[in-house]
Amino acid sequence: MKKQLFAILCSLCVLAPLLAQGVIPQPNSVVTQGDGRVARAVIKGHTTERINGQIPGQEAYRLTINDRGALLEASTECGLFYARQTLAQLVAADSVACMVINDSPRYAYRALMLDPARHFITIDNLKRYITLMARYKYNTLHLHLSDDQGFRVEIKAYPQLTKIGSRRTETEGNGVPHGGFYTQRELKDLVAFASDHFVEIIPEIDVPGHSVAAIAAYPYLTCRDTLLQVRTEIGVSKDLLCAGNERVFGMYDTIIDELCRIFPSRKFHLGGDEAPLDHWSQCPKCQKVKQDHGLKTNQELMSWFFDRVNRTLQRHGKSPLFWFELDVPRYPAGSTMYAWRHGLSMKAIDAARDGGYQIVCAPGEYAYFDYPEARGDIPFKSSSWMGLTPMSKVYLFDPSYGLPADKCAHIIGVEATIWGEYTPTMEYIFARTFPRAFAMAEVGWSQMQVRCWDDFLVRAHKEAKFLEKSGVNYRKF
Ligand code: TNX
């Protein structure tokens, strides 16, 4: 009987909706009742939704299916929405049976990141993506809006940012111009659309590195006074925003002001990754700031730079997010760090705890969905440096790395990143996202002890049929 119950529970894992109460050690979260065939027959016409304050948790829900129909209960609209997603998945997989599911997430933050900076993504495609994210109970879309290869959001006070910064002459020598940007009005509409799907959009403007597109538009932003082109190659540029130039802070203050009016999220990502310090160390203006403020190293100057930019966020009551670089001595109080560098998550988790920061786990070895699952997935020669991240590996990921509860309370969740260097179209983005996003959905939602790869694979195959029907590309598995 126990075994049978376990099988039923696993079969309910339904990609995201896992029995948060857990099969083990609390096997009562799902109880089977009656005859599944009857339930299937009646469910269409008999679905009742009810706000029930007794159900604890912002995103939790209870789904009861019996021979009278389906009852969806939650204490919030979001919970009801998630109950609907679970029911839709069960119906699509033809897995409706009599059952009671009590469900709630392991982590409050469950995100995917898209990178329209490297290759522009239309608003309509972002909406398609958000609809799918919601189906798998992701609640956050992180948008990487600026990078060396493109600046993608209209800033009214600085029109050159998009006039120049949103276009490049070609990509990696292909001779084909590329461009595109979002108007503020389009983004407001997108934010509302996402909110209807219980998805929050977090904007990212990457500073002080990954800023060549902005520098191409306003050359005074950089340490050396040279005209740059929007970058056409991938890789890391040494041209940073100058830390010793007040115009830099004035401009980013305005950029952030304008973006804060579009994105109501309390969080704002400032990037902060891969910023080689060569130019700062040679720049008299940067070095003067260092002296004036008694900073000993260029890394300390980096901390100071983040504090400066963060002042604007503070005015808006928002907190900064950063790609965690372990050699940066300090981040602003209240920052959330993202563990991303391969193999360094444990160090990042410890350092974040010591520094008093929250952390999101997005480690290269599990969460980089721009990487192929197998050799041959990505038809661009220059991508051969990328490691392989098969879905089976993603499914194994434990964001808390087995740490005891008191050592990982600051881990708020997970994020998979679909970096855009090798995703020129939506077909590529979908193929990098699915089916691995099924696995990451469970990583964010369910406790380790209810994960079951064999069972997951069966459910993933059923759900892939839904993608197929919906015309969504995915990697065949
Ligand atoms: C590193 S992850 C980057 C991105 C690239 C990615 C390619 C991170 C914070 N920086 O700029 O797109 O690798 O995999």
Residues whose N, C-alpha, C, O or C-beta is under 5 A from the ligand:
A	BS01	TNX	D273 W323 W340 W419
